[in-house]
Amino acid sequence: MLKQIEGSQAIATAVQMCRPEVISCYPITPQTHIVEALSAKVKAGELAPCEFINVESEFAALSVLIGSSAAGARSYTATASQGLLFMAEAVYNAAGMGLPIVMTIGNRAIGAPINIWNDHSDSMALRDAGWIQLYAESNQEAVDLHIQAFLLAEELGCPVMVCVDGFLLTHAFEQVDLPEQEQVDGFVPPFEPQQVLDPAEPVSIGSMVGPAAFFEVKYLAHEKQLRALEVIPRIQGEFCKAFGRSSGGLVTPYRTEDAETVVVGLGSVNGTLQDVVDELRDSGHKIGSIKITSFRPFPFEALREACGPAANVISLEKNLAPGLGGVMAGNIRHALEGRSVNVRTVIAGIGGRPITKRSVGEMLLAFSERGLDEPHFLDLDWDVIDRELERQHERRRSGPTAANVLSDIGRQRGAVT
């Protein structure tokens, strides 16, 4: 059924159709609309049987779900930014215990300074916690990935994050094809847990493990991620047959067959990248793009194949690892090891800064003419940076850097006006 709907409401509807039995959450922007909608559905009896549990923190939310999932209930939550970091210990525990929890991440920058807008610093911070990470390009894909996520998590015995760009998707109204309940029921069967805490058959889950076994247990979590590289595409194919559209998978190449340069991105920026590719193709430039949907596990072989004959690969990242640059670029270099390929990092969209077609197009043209520094910072105001560095050099102390930068930018805009 086609419906003009806010992204968060569409995600809540998709989660509802997957029939979770326990939802536990703590509100934090920009995911709050999702769990608000689900709480209303539970209260109205539209989602039953399901227990909606209000808690005092994000750590408590995931801790509750560790208990409910271990007891055999299909379990769901959502969070963002500092909320994800607050539950970090439980994030690792859920994966280490092999619990098939599904969690939406409304991607949002991590402070300080405080920022509620979108980048990928939150989910990237926990990329190696043992969860599968799927990134949605659109609200349609966000709906579809949540439906696939429950099936994926429960088949592998592994928790799944579905990462959705905050505000850009969660609060955007788009036309979304919402499936019928019967379709979802036919695709996502009732939950049959692989392990259950049962007083009649007592076992220990998450027990103390010393050096004699810890390494092996961790390797088995790694092996589970490797199996996911086969399961994710299979579930995508099954979804396509059941719902009549292709959504999800590992990677999606766009006009890469003869591309000399390929841009790789995560999430909603891929729509912008494809528009830029089309415009540059019209003017004779052999440019392509690749959308990575599965960042964990990282699709090394699929990405290598998707890059085709490209001599240049640009990793466009909405995350900055201080002292390093980009995280995804290192994974891409690993995937292309042995090939003569020039991989460059472009850091963009930090703290919600718009990534425009104009900026991306100019960056790609500049790269083709003279190359890029490594890493390259898209639309960074170097004049502001230089002034603040000069202030810090003149007066060495812990100072109000954020306030200084805001003041400089305000003066600049006033002068332009």
C-alpha positions, 0 to 999 in steps of 0.5 A: 500500500503506497502511503505518504508517511514520515520515516519514523512512522513507516519504520514503526509500522514495519516493526509492528508487522514483524510482531515483536513480543517485547519492546524496551526503550528510552527516548532520544532524538531523532529516534523518539518518534519510532518508539512513541508510535510503537508505544501507542500501538501497544497501548491501543491493542494493535500490537499484541501480544507485546509488552512495552517496557519504559526504562530509566536509561538506554543501558536499561533498555538493552539490558531488559531486551537481553533478558527478554531475548534470552527468555525466548521473546522477539525483542526490539529497541531503538536509540541514537548517538549518546544513547548508543554509547550509554548502552555500549556494555550491553551492546557487546553483551548482546552480541557475545550471548548470540541474542537476535535483538533488532535495534534501529539507530537514528544516526546522530553526531556524538558530542561534545559539542552537543549536536542532534543532527546526522552523521555516522559517528555513533554506529561507527563507534560500535562497528566492531561490537559483533552486531550486523550493521545495515544502512538504509538509503531511503525510507522505503529501504528502511522499511524493507531492511527492518523486515529482513533484519528480524529474519537475519538476526533469528537465523544467525543468532546475532543482533542487527542494527538498522542504521537510518540517517537522523532527520534526513530519513527519520523525519522526512515524509516520503511515499513508501510502499507499506506491505500488508500484514499477511505478506510480512507474516509469510516472510517472517515466521514466528520466533523460534529461539535457538537458546532459551533460559528455562528453569526446567532445563537450566543453562548459563548464558554469558557466563565467566570464560577464562583464557582457555576458551575466550579466544575460541568464543570470540572467533565463533562470533567472527565466523557468524559474521562471515556466514552473514555474507551469504545469508544477507544476499539470500534473504534479499533475494527471498524478499525480492520474490515475496515483495516484488522489489529489490532492497538490501543486500551487501552492495549496490553498484551504480553505473560502474561497468566502465567507470574510471572513478567510483564513489562509495557511500553509506546511507542517504547520501547515495541518492545524491551520489547517483544524481551527481554520477548522472550529471557527470556522465552526461558531460563525458566523465566516467564516474560511478558509485557504490552503495554499501548496505552491509557495513558489518560484516564488511562485503570485501568480495562483493565490493571488489567485484562491484568496483569493476575496472575503476582505477580510483575509488573515493570513500565518502564518509560521514564520520571522522576518526581523529588522527586517522581520517576515515574508517571505511577507506581502510576497509576499502583498501583491504578489499582492493588489496593487490589491485593498482587502485588509488583510494582516497578519503573524503570526510563530509556531512559531519554534524549534519552539514549538507552534502550538496550535489554541487560540492560533490560534483566540484570535488570529483572534477577537482580530483580528476584534474589534480587529485585530492589531499588525504583525507579531503574535508568537503566544505570545511571552512579553513579560514575559521580553522586557521583563526582558532589555531592562531588563538590557541597558539597565542594563548595556550589554555583550555578554551571555548573552541566551539563558541569561538568558531560559532562567533567567527562564522557569525561574523563572516555571515554578517559581513556577507549580509 
